[in-house]
Structure formats: C-alpha cells, structure tokens
Amino acid sequence: MSNQHFEQPYSSVPQTAGRVHLEEQLPQELIELNDINSLDFERTLLHDDEQGEGSNIEQGDSNMKMAFMNMANSILGAGIIGQPFAFKNAGLIGGIVVMVFLTILIDWTLRLIIINSHLAQTRSYQDTVNYCFGKYGKWLLTFAVNSFCYGGLIAFSIILGDTIPHVLTSMLPTSITTYPAISWLFYRNTIIVIFTTCISYPLSLNRDISKLAKASGFALVGMFIIVVITIFRGPFAEKELKAQLTTLEWTVNYNIFQGISVISFALVCHHNTMFIYRSMKNASIEKFSILTHIACGVSMIFCLLMGVNGLVNFGDNTKGNILNNFKSTDKWANVARFFFGLNMLTTFPLELFVVRDALKDIVFSNHEENNGSTAHLELSSKQHFLITTLLVFSAMSVSLFTCNLGMILELIGAISASLMAYIIPPLCYLKLTWNQIDYKNLNTTGKRDYLIWKAAPSISCALFGCLLMFISSYMSILTGIKGESDGHCVTD
C-alpha cells in the first residue's frame, strides 16, 4: 500500500511514565500508519532492532535453544496433564477447534507483549501496563500474575503428590514400604514436603532464569516420554477404568468454557515472556517471533495428542489429572508419573521466578524514581530468601489438603490467564497504537485500516477474555458447590 493513501502518518507522542528513556526516539518514518497494516509492528520494529535502536532491554546469555527450552517448559507444565479433562468439557471436536484457535491467539498476544514493550520503551510487562493504564492497571496485572503463578505452584505440588509416591511404592519391596517404622516416608504429604524442600526449593533460590535452561531441557524430554506412554498405554488400561463418551463429549459440550480455561492454563506463559526475551542473546522481535511460533506449535501438538487420546481412551471417566485414571500399580503409568513428578520439580522454579518478581512491585511500591518503575531494582539477599521461602512452603501447604487438579486449572485459567493473555495485552496495544496516530486527520482509508487491523482484533480479543473469565469462573464454582468435582485422586 503506497504512502499517498494517507494524509497523516503516525506521530511520536512523548512517553515518560514507567519507561526507560533512549537517547534517540524511534525514527519518524518507521511509525507511519501504512507501515503497520498488519496485526503488529514487527516489520518496523524489526528494522529498528537491526539498527540497534528502539530497544532498552538488556541482552542475556541464552541462545535460541536455551530460550526455547525455557519457553516450552513454561507452557508444557501442569496444564498438559489436564488436557483430556479440558477436551471432556469442550467436547472432542470442540476441543480440537478451541486448541488451534487459542494457540493462534496466544501466539499473537505473546508477541504483543514484546511489541508493546518496544512501543512504550519499558523493560517489563508490569511497566508497560503502568505506562498504559497507570498504577491501577499495574496492580490488576500484578494480581493476575501472582494468582496465576501461585496457583501453578499449588498445581505442581498437587501433581508431585499424585505421582512420586506411587512410583516409589511400585519400585520398592512391599516389606519396606509397609514397614511401620518407615512407611510414613511414602505417604503423599511426606513426599511433597521432602521433594519440595530438597529439590524445588534450592532451584527456586536462583536469581538467573537462564540457569534453569538445563533443567528445562530435561523436563521437555520427560514430557515427551509422558505423552508417549499415556498414548500407548491408555488403550490397554483396565475396562472398569473406562466409560463411553456421550454425544456432547464427542462433539461440542456445554462446558466448553471450562475446557477453554484449562487449555488456556496450559498454553499461557505471558508472565514469563519478558524474562525469556531479556535472557536471549542478541534479542530481537524477529528472533522472538520465531521462538514463539515454534514453542506454541510444539506445545499445541503435545496438548492435542494428550487431550484426544486421553479422552478417547477413558471417556466419561476422564479425570483432571489423566495419570490418575491409571491404577497406582500400573508400571508404565508409574514411569510416566515419575517423569511428570520430576518435570514439576523443575517447572516449579520457573513459575516462582515470575511471582517473586511481581511481588517485588509490592516491596518497592513507594519507590518514586522512573515514575514507579521497579524493573531496574533487585531484591536484597534477605528479601529474596524470605519471599522465596514464603512462596514455596505456603504453596506446598495448600497442596497437602487437596488433589483436585481440575478445579485448580479451571479457576486459574478463567481468571488469571484471561487477564494476562486475552485482555491486558490487546488493550495495551490498542492504547499505544492510538497514541501514535492523529485519528481525526486520517483519511477514510487510514481510519478504515486502523479500525480493521488494530482496533477490531484488540477489542475482540479483550471481549473474548472477559466473557471467558466470567462464564467459566461461574461454572467452575457452581460445579464445586454441587460436589461434582470429587473423585479426581488416583485409583488404587
């Protein structure tokens, strides 16, 4: 599209709140309306990256492989094990359609977070929201991030208790596991306490997310093994563990919004986005876009395989944690439980890294420099230790009293994931792009292109997020009140 169709280009608007100033502003020719006639600013910002301008985000040490491991592991955490349950709620056909749609949507909003950061010239997701919507918007995001990650920590601990004990009791002689003096060591709650304290807690004390790349790589290998075992072992599970699918479960179920919430929990990693981007060596929007496409694509394939096979194999009996559909004595299922338990031990620190950073905003809430921005600040060693300790052991404590993973995933996905992934990024993008134009002086073509390519997608995405948040939360709470969520623990 040629420049002559536009009367007014984008104009630079002074941006001071919650940002790091650059010595040079974005070149005027890079922000013309006709240069952004797609759903994002990748082409203009990509050119800016190549010139070494327009980015205030420090460079990290992670190569693409390491960054992929961290992002994929962040996506393929506890959520993947709940995909058959999500497909049960959404229906088989409905689940497949929703999975593909949400993957595309989340791929876009993940990139929007980086694009928004470049436009606002900020160093963190929180600071971008602070620039766009002030302190109230920032506190809303802080709530969403904290609740999402903290809920994830609880989910990881629940899974740890659902997996490792059965593995140990199946590997060791009965004379040892039932010996009165030491049998308590193999109880669910004891295992949660021991493994969290000895493995997850030390890993969580790391300050550098790039140091977790090797652990993430191991976790991805384990996740592949889990999916393979679940797929090939499911058809051979005992008949009494299975049930027929209803017509709605084969097609589109009325609980589809609850299914969307669980799928959202699995795919959303927006809280980790800026950390992963900042950890990349020679980071650019082009490199991050490639990383996002690959990570989201791989995650979608894994989730589809797990969801479809789990639902088809166990039908109406599908539980929130698909591994709990297998008996505790199933040897192959116990291998999958072992790897999944270890996966949770290594994913736990990634989630804690983010919620700890979000809590940093509360610690430094009275900080006045840079208009309240805290991205450049670091917790003291004492603060780092105390916050990490509190988060690890409080989340662990909650998991000692429940094994209903499905309800946890539904509520977190409905409220926190909707805010982080579907509502806040497109609204920030809408505001930032609006601030870049003189809409009144645009000609008809310019106004139409802005409304079609910028406003409509952003508003539609935000409305979808609001709808999901309210409907799914209501249905999940109603299900819990009716007691329909019982029976999610492992079968003996």
C-alpha positions as CSV (number, residue, x, y, z in Angstrom):
1,M,0.0,0.0,0.0
2,S,1.5,3.3,-1.0
3,N,2.0,6.4,1.1
4,Q,-0.3,8.5,-0.9
5,H,-3.3,6.9,0.7
6,F,-2.6,8.6,4.0
7,E,-2.9,12.2,4.9
8,Q,-1.2,11.9,8.3
9,P,1.5,9.5,9.4
10,Y,1.9,8.2,12.9
11,S,3.4,10.9,15.2
12,S,5.7,10.3,18.1
13,V,3.9,11.0,21.4
14,P,6.1,11.8,24.5
15,Q,6.2,8.8,26.7
16,T,7.6,9.3,30.2
17,A,5.6,7.1,32.6
18,G,7.2,3.8,33.5
19,R,9.8,3.8,30.8
20,V,13.5,3.9,30.3
21,H,14.4,6.9,28.1
22,L,16.5,6.4,25.0
23,E,19.0,8.8,23.5
24,E,17.1,8.7,20.3
25,Q,13.4,8.4,19.6
26,L,12.1,6.0,17.0
27,P,12.7,7.3,13.5
28,Q,9.5,9.0,12.2
29,E,9.5,7.0,9.0
30,L,9.3,3.8,11.0
31,I,5.9,4.5,12.6
32,E,3.8,5.6,9.7
33,L,0.3,4.0,9.5
34,N,0.9,2.3,6.2
35,D,3.9,0.5,7.7
36,I,1.7,-1.2,10.3
37,N,-1.1,-2.5,8.2
38,S,-0.9,-6.0,9.7
39,L,-1.7,-7.1,13.2
40,D,1.6,-5.9,14.7
41,F,4.6,-3.6,14.3
42,E,7.1,-6.4,13.6
43,R,8.3,-5.1,10.3
44,T,9.0,-1.6,11.6
45,L,10.4,-2.7,15.0
46,L,12.4,-5.4,13.3
47,H,14.2,-2.8,11.2
48,D,14.7,-0.8,14.3
49,D,16.3,-3.8,16.1
50,E,18.6,-4.3,13.2
51,Q,19.9,-0.8,13.6
52,G,20.4,-1.3,17.3
53,E,17.8,1.3,18.2
54,G,14.4,1.3,19.8
55,S,15.2,-1.3,22.5
56,N,16.1,-0.7,26.0
57,I,16.1,-4.3,27.2
58,E,19.4,-5.7,28.3
59,Q,20.8,-8.6,26.4
60,G,21.1,-12.0,28.1
61,D,23.2,-15.1,27.6
62,S,20.6,-17.7,26.4
63,N,20.8,-18.9,22.8
64,M,17.7,-19.8,20.8
65,K,17.8,-23.4,22.0
66,M,18.0,-22.4,25.7
67,A,15.2,-19.9,25.3
68,F,13.1,-22.5,23.5
69,M,13.6,-24.9,26.4
70,N,12.5,-22.3,28.9
71,M,9.5,-21.2,27.0
72,A,8.3,-24.6,26.0
73,N,8.8,-25.9,29.6
74,S,6.9,-22.9,30.9
75,I,4.0,-23.8,28.5
76,L,4.1,-27.6,28.9
77,G,3.9,-27.6,32.7
78,A,1.0,-28.9,34.8
79,G,-1.5,-27.9,32.1
80,I,-0.8,-30.7,29.7
81,I,-1.8,-33.4,32.1
82,G,-5.3,-31.8,32.3
83,Q,-5.9,-31.6,28.5
84,P,-8.1,-34.8,28.4
85,F,-10.2,-33.2,31.1
86,A,-10.4,-30.0,29.0
87,F,-11.5,-31.9,26.0
88,K,-14.1,-33.7,28.0
89,N,-15.5,-30.3,29.0
90,A,-15.3,-28.9,25.5
91,G,-16.1,-32.0,23.5
92,L,-13.7,-33.8,21.2
93,I,-14.4,-31.7,18.1
94,G,-14.9,-28.5,20.1
95,G,-11.6,-29.2,22.0
96,I,-9.6,-29.5,18.7
97,V,-11.1,-26.3,17.3
98,V,-10.5,-24.4,20.6
99,M,-6.9,-25.7,20.9
100,V,-6.0,-24.5,17.4
101,F,-7.8,-21.1,17.8
102,L,-6.3,-20.5,21.3
103,T,-2.8,-21.4,20.0
104,I,-3.0,-18.8,17.3
105,L,-4.5,-16.2,19.7
106,I,-1.8,-16.8,22.3
107,D,1.0,-16.7,19.8
108,W,-0.2,-13.2,18.8
109,T,-0.6,-11.9,22.3
110,L,2.8,-13.3,23.4
111,R,4.4,-11.2,20.6
112,L,2.2,-8.2,21.5
113,I,3.8,-8.1,25.0
114,I,7.3,-7.6,23.4
115,I,5.9,-5.2,20.8
116,N,4.1,-3.2,23.4
117,S,7.4,-3.0,25.4
118,H,9.2,-1.6,22.4
119,L,6.4,1.0,21.8
120,A,6.3,2.1,25.4
121,Q,10.1,1.7,25.8
122,T,9.7,-0.2,29.0
123,R,11.6,-3.2,30.5
124,S,8.9,-5.3,31.9
125,Y,5.3,-6.3,31.3
126,Q,4.2,-4.5,34.5
127,D,5.9,-1.3,33.5
128,T,4.2,-1.4,30.1
129,V,0.8,-1.7,31.7
130,N,1.8,1.0,34.2
131,Y,2.5,3.3,31.2
132,C,-0.7,2.5,29.5
133,F,-3.2,2.4,32.4
134,G,-1.4,3.8,35.4
135,K,-0.9,2.2,38.8
136,Y,-4.4,0.6,38.9
137,G,-3.7,-1.3,35.7
138,K,-0.4,-2.4,37.0
139,W,-1.9,-3.7,40.3
140,L,-4.5,-5.6,38.2
141,L,-1.8,-7.3,36.3
142,T,0.2,-7.9,39.5
143,F,-2.9,-9.7,40.9
144,A,-3.3,-11.8,37.7
145,V,0.4,-12.8,37.6
146,N,0.5,-13.6,41.3
147,S,-2.6,-15.7,41.3
148,F,-1.7,-17.5,38.1
149,C,1.8,-18.4,39.2
150,Y,0.9,-19.1,42.8
151,G,-2.0,-21.3,41.6
152,G,0.6,-23.0,39.3
153,L,2.8,-23.7,42.3
154,I,-0.1,-25.3,44.1
155,A,-0.9,-27.4,41.0
156,F,2.7,-28.5,40.7
157,S,2.8,-29.6,44.3
158,I,-0.5,-31.5,43.9
159,I,0.9,-33.3,40.9
160,L,4.0,-34.2,42.8
161,G,1.9,-35.8,45.5
162,D,-0.1,-37.7,42.8
163,T,3.0,-39.1,41.1
164,I,6.1,-39.8,43.1
165,P,4.6,-41.8,46.0
166,H,3.1,-44.4,43.6
167,V,6.4,-44.6,41.7
168,L,8.4,-45.3,44.9
169,T,5.9,-47.9,46.3
170,S,5.9,-49.7,43.0
171,M,9.7,-49.8,42.8
172,L,10.5,-50.9,46.3
173,P,9.5,-54.2,48.0
174,T,6.3,-54.2,50.0
175,S,8.2,-55.2,53.1
176,I,9.9,-51.8,53.0
177,T,7.0,-49.6,52.1
178,T,4.7,-51.1,54.7
179,Y,7.3,-51.4,57.5
180,P,5.7,-49.5,60.4
181,A,8.8,-47.5,61.3
182,I,9.3,-46.0,57.8
183,S,6.0,-46.5,56.0
184,W,5.2,-42.8,56.7
185,L,8.0,-41.8,54.4
186,F,5.9,-43.0,51.4
187,Y,2.8,-41.1,52.3
188,R,1.6,-38.4,49.8
189,N,2.1,-35.5,52.1
190,T,5.5,-36.7,53.3
191,I,6.8,-37.0,49.7
192,I,5.5,-33.5,48.8
193,V,7.4,-32.0,51.8
194,I,10.6,-33.9,51.2
195,F,10.9,-33.3,47.4
196,T,9.8,-29.7,47.5
197,T,12.3,-28.9,50.3
198,C,15.2,-30.8,48.8
199,I,14.8,-30.1,45.1
200,S,12.3,-27.4,44.1
201,Y,13.3,-25.0,46.9
202,P,17.0,-24.9,46.2
203,L,16.3,-24.4,42.4
204,S,13.9,-21.6,43.3
205,L,16.6,-19.7,45.0
206,N,18.3,-19.0,41.7
207,R,18.2,-15.3,40.5
208,D,19.1,-16.0,36.9
209,I,16.4,-17.8,34.8
210,S,18.9,-18.8,32.2
211,K,20.5,-21.1,34.7
212,L,17.3,-23.2,34.6
213,A,17.7,-24.0,30.9
214,K,19.3,-27.4,31.5
215,A,16.6,-28.3,34.0
216,S,14.0,-27.2,31.4
217,G,15.7,-29.3,28.7
218,F,15.4,-32.4,31.0
219,A,11.8,-31.6,31.7
220,L,10.9,-31.4,28.0
221,V,12.4,-34.9,27.4
222,G,10.4,-36.1,30.3
223,M,7.3,-34.5,28.9
224,F,7.8,-36.3,25.6
225,I,8.1,-39.6,27.5
226,I,4.9,-38.9,29.4
227,V,2.9,-38.2,26.3
228,V,4.1,-41.3,24.5
229,I,3.4,-43.6,27.5
230,T,0.0,-42.1,28.0
231,I,-1.0,-42.5,24.4
232,F,0.2,-46.1,24.0
233,R,-0.7,-47.3,27.5
234,G,-4.2,-45.9,27.6
235,P,-5.8,-48.4,25.2
236,F,-4.6,-51.3,27.4
237,A,-5.9,-49.9,30.7
238,E,-8.5,-52.0,32.6
239,K,-12.0,-51.8,31.2
240,E,-13.5,-50.8,34.6
241,L,-11.5,-47.6,34.4
242,K,-13.1,-46.5,31.2
243,A,-16.6,-45.3,30.1
244,Q,-18.4,-44.4,26.9
245,L,-18.4,-40.9,25.6
246,T,-21.7,-39.1,25.4
247,T,-22.8,-37.4,22.2
248,L,-21.9,-34.0,23.6
249,E,-18.4,-35.3,24.6
250,W,-17.9,-36.5,21.0
251,T,-18.9,-33.1,19.5
252,V,-19.2,-29.9,21.4
253,N,-20.1,-29.9,25.1
254,Y,-22.0,-27.3,27.1
255,N,-19.0,-27.0,29.5
256,I,-16.8,-25.7,26.7
257,F,-15.9,-22.5,28.6
258,Q,-14.4,-24.6,31.4
259,G,-12.5,-26.5,28.8
260,I,-11.2,-23.3,27.3
261,S,-9.9,-22.3,30.8
262,V,-7.9,-25.5,31.2
263,I,-6.5,-25.2,27.7
264,S,-5.6,-21.6,28.4
265,F,-3.8,-22.6,31.6
266,A,-1.7,-25.0,29.6
267,L,-0.8,-22.5,26.8
268,V,-0.4,-19.3,28.7
269,C,3.1,-18.2,29.6
270,H,2.8,-14.5,29.2
271,H,4.1,-13.9,32.7
272,N,7.4,-15.4,31.6
273,T,7.6,-13.6,28.2
274,M,9.7,-10.6,29.2
275,F,12.1,-12.7,31.3
276,I,12.7,-15.1,28.4
277,Y,13.1,-12.3,25.9
278,R,15.6,-10.4,28.2
279,S,17.5,-13.7,28.7
280,M,18.1,-14.1,25.0
281,K,21.4,-13.3,23.4
282,N,21.1,-10.6,20.7
283,A,17.3,-10.5,21.3
284,S,15.1,-9.1,18.5
285,I,11.5,-9.2,17.7
286,E,12.2,-11.4,14.6
287,K,14.0,-14.0,16.8
288,F,11.4,-13.9,19.5
289,S,8.6,-14.3,16.9
290,I,10.4,-17.4,15.5
291,L,10.8,-18.7,19.1
292,T,7.1,-18.1,19.8
293,H,5.9,-19.8,16.7
294,I,8.0,-22.9,17.3
295,A,7.2,-23.1,21.1
296,C,3.5,-22.6,20.6
297,G,3.3,-25.1,17.7
298,V,5.2,-27.8,19.5
299,S,3.1,-27.2,22.6
300,M,-0.1,-27.4,20.6
301,I,0.9,-30.8,19.1
302,F,1.7,-32.2,22.5
303,C,-1.5,-30.9,24.0
304,L,-3.6,-32.2,21.1
305,L,-2.1,-35.7,21.4
306,M,-2.6,-35.8,25.1
307,G,-6.1,-34.4,25.0
308,V,-7.5,-36.5,22.2
309,N,-6.0,-39.8,23.3
310,G,-6.8,-39.4,26.9
311,L,-10.5,-38.6,26.3
312,V,-11.0,-41.3,23.7
313,N,-9.4,-43.9,26.0
314,F,-11.2,-43.1,29.3
315,G,-14.3,-41.4,28.0
316,D,-16.7,-40.0,30.6
317,N,-14.4,-41.2,33.5
318,T,-11.6,-38.8,32.4
319,K,-10.1,-37.1,35.5
320,G,-8.4,-33.7,36.0
321,N,-5.0,-35.4,36.0
322,I,-5.1,-38.1,33.3
323,L,-2.4,-40.1,35.1
324,N,-4.9,-40.6,38.0
325,N,-7.0,-42.7,35.6
326,F,-4.4,-45.4,35.7
327,K,-4.2,-47.6,38.7
328,S,-1.4,-47.0,41.2
329,T,0.1,-50.4,40.4
330,D,0.3,-49.8,36.6
331,K,4.1,-50.0,35.9
332,W,4.1,-48.0,32.7
333,A,1.8,-45.3,34.2
334,N,4.3,-45.1,37.1
335,V,7.1,-44.4,34.7
336,A,5.1,-41.5,33.3
337,R,4.3,-40.4,36.9
338,F,8.0,-40.4,37.7
339,F,8.9,-38.2,34.8
340,F,6.0,-35.9,35.4
341,G,6.8,-35.5,39.0
342,L,10.4,-34.6,38.1
343,N,9.0,-32.2,35.4
344,M,7.0,-30.4,38.1
345,L,10.1,-30.1,40.3
346,T,11.9,-28.3,37.5
347,T,8.9,-26.2,36.3
348,F,8.2,-25.0,39.9
349,P,11.2,-22.6,40.0
350,L,10.2,-21.0,36.6
351,E,6.8,-20.1,38.0
352,L,8.2,-18.9,41.3
353,F,10.7,-16.7,39.5
354,V,7.8,-14.7,38.0
355,V,5.6,-14.4,41.0
356,R,8.6,-13.3,43.1
357,D,9.3,-10.6,40.5
358,A,5.7,-9.5,40.7
359,L,5.9,-9.3,44.5
360,K,8.9,-7.0,44.0
361,D,6.4,-4.3,42.9
362,I,4.7,-4.5,46.2
363,V,8.0,-4.4,48.1
364,F,9.1,-1.3,46.2
365,S,5.6,0.2,45.9
366,N,6.7,3.5,47.4
367,H,9.6,3.9,45.0
368,E,9.3,7.2,43.2
369,E,12.1,7.0,40.6
370,N,11.2,6.4,37.0
371,N,7.6,7.0,37.8
372,G,7.2,3.9,39.9
373,S,9.1,1.5,37.6
374,T,10.8,-1.3,39.5
375,A,12.2,-3.3,36.6
376,H,15.7,-1.9,37.3
377,L,15.6,-2.8,41.0
378,E,16.7,-6.0,42.7
379,L,15.6,-7.6,45.9
380,S,18.2,-7.7,48.6
381,S,19.5,-11.2,49.5
382,K,17.4,-11.2,52.6
383,Q,14.2,-10.2,50.8
384,H,15.0,-12.7,48.0
385,F,15.4,-15.5,50.6
386,L,12.3,-14.6,52.7
387,I,9.9,-14.2,49.7
388,T,11.1,-17.4,48.0
389,T,10.8,-19.3,51.3
390,L,7.3,-18.0,51.9
391,L,6.1,-18.7,48.4
392,V,7.5,-22.3,48.2
393,F,6.2,-23.5,51.6
394,S,2.8,-21.8,51.5
395,A,2.0,-23.3,48.1
396,M,3.2,-26.6,49.4
397,S,1.0,-26.4,52.4
398,V,-2.2,-25.9,50.3
399,S,-1.4,-28.9,48.2
400,L,-1.4,-31.1,51.3
401,F,-5.1,-30.8,51.6
402,T,-6.4,-31.4,48.0
403,C,-5.8,-33.5,44.9
404,N,-8.5,-31.9,42.7
405,L,-6.2,-30.6,39.9
406,G,-9.1,-29.9,37.5
407,M,-10.8,-27.3,39.7
408,I,-7.4,-25.5,40.2
409,L,-6.7,-25.4,36.5
410,E,-10.2,-24.1,35.7
411,L,-10.2,-21.3,38.1
412,I,-6.7,-20.1,37.3
413,G,-7.3,-20.3,33.6
414,A,-10.6,-18.5,33.9
415,I,-9.4,-15.5,35.9
416,S,-5.7,-15.0,35.7
417,A,-4.9,-16.4,32.3
418,S,-7.8,-14.4,30.8
419,L,-6.4,-11.2,32.2
420,M,-2.8,-11.8,31.3
421,A,-3.3,-13.3,27.9
422,Y,-6.6,-12.1,26.4
423,I,-7.5,-8.8,28.0
424,I,-4.4,-6.8,29.0
425,P,-2.0,-7.2,26.0
426,P,-4.5,-6.2,23.3
427,L,-5.8,-3.3,25.4
428,C,-2.3,-2.0,25.9
429,Y,-1.6,-2.4,22.1
430,L,-4.8,-0.6,21.3
431,K,-3.9,2.4,23.5
432,L,-0.3,2.5,22.3
433,T,-1.2,2.5,18.6
434,W,-4.0,5.1,19.3
435,N,-1.4,7.3,20.9
436,Q,0.8,7.1,17.8
437,I,-1.8,8.5,15.4
438,D,-3.8,11.6,14.7
439,Y,-7.0,9.8,14.0
440,K,-9.2,12.9,13.3
441,N,-6.9,13.9,10.4
442,L,-6.6,10.5,8.8
443,N,-8.4,10.0,5.6
444,T,-11.1,7.4,5.1
445,T,-8.6,4.7,4.1
446,G,-6.4,5.3,7.1
447,K,-9.2,5.2,9.5
448,R,-10.6,2.0,8.0
449,D,-7.2,0.3,8.1
450,Y,-6.7,1.3,11.7
451,L,-10.1,0.0,12.8
452,I,-9.8,-3.2,10.8
453,W,-6.2,-4.2,11.6
454,K,-5.7,-2.7,15.0
455,A,-8.9,-1.8,16.9
456,A,-11.2,-4.7,15.9
457,P,-8.7,-7.5,16.7
458,S,-7.7,-5.9,20.0
459,I,-11.2,-5.2,21.2
460,S,-12.5,-8.6,20.1
461,C,-9.7,-10.4,21.9
462,A,-10.4,-8.4,25.1
463,L,-14.1,-9.1,24.9
464,F,-13.4,-12.8,24.5
465,G,-11.2,-12.7,27.6
466,C,-13.9,-11.0,29.7
467,L,-16.6,-13.5,28.5
468,L,-14.3,-16.4,29.3
469,M,-13.4,-15.1,32.7
470,F,-17.0,-14.6,34.0
471,I,-18.7,-17.6,32.4
472,S,-16.0,-20.1,33.2
473,S,-15.5,-18.9,36.8
474,Y,-19.2,-19.1,37.5
475,M,-19.5,-22.6,36.0
476,S,-16.4,-23.9,37.9
477,I,-17.6,-22.6,41.2
478,L,-21.1,-24.0,40.7
479,T,-19.6,-27.4,39.9
480,G,-17.5,-27.3,43.0
481,I,-20.5,-26.3,45.2
482,K,-22.6,-29.2,43.8
483,G,-19.8,-31.6,44.6
484,E,-19.4,-32.7,41.0
485,S,-15.6,-32.3,41.2
486,D,-15.0,-35.2,43.6
487,G,-13.1,-38.4,42.6
488,H,-10.0,-36.8,41.0
489,C,-7.5,-38.6,43.1
490,V,-5.5,-41.6,41.9
491,T,-7.2,-45.0,41.6
492,D,-5.7,-47.7,44.0
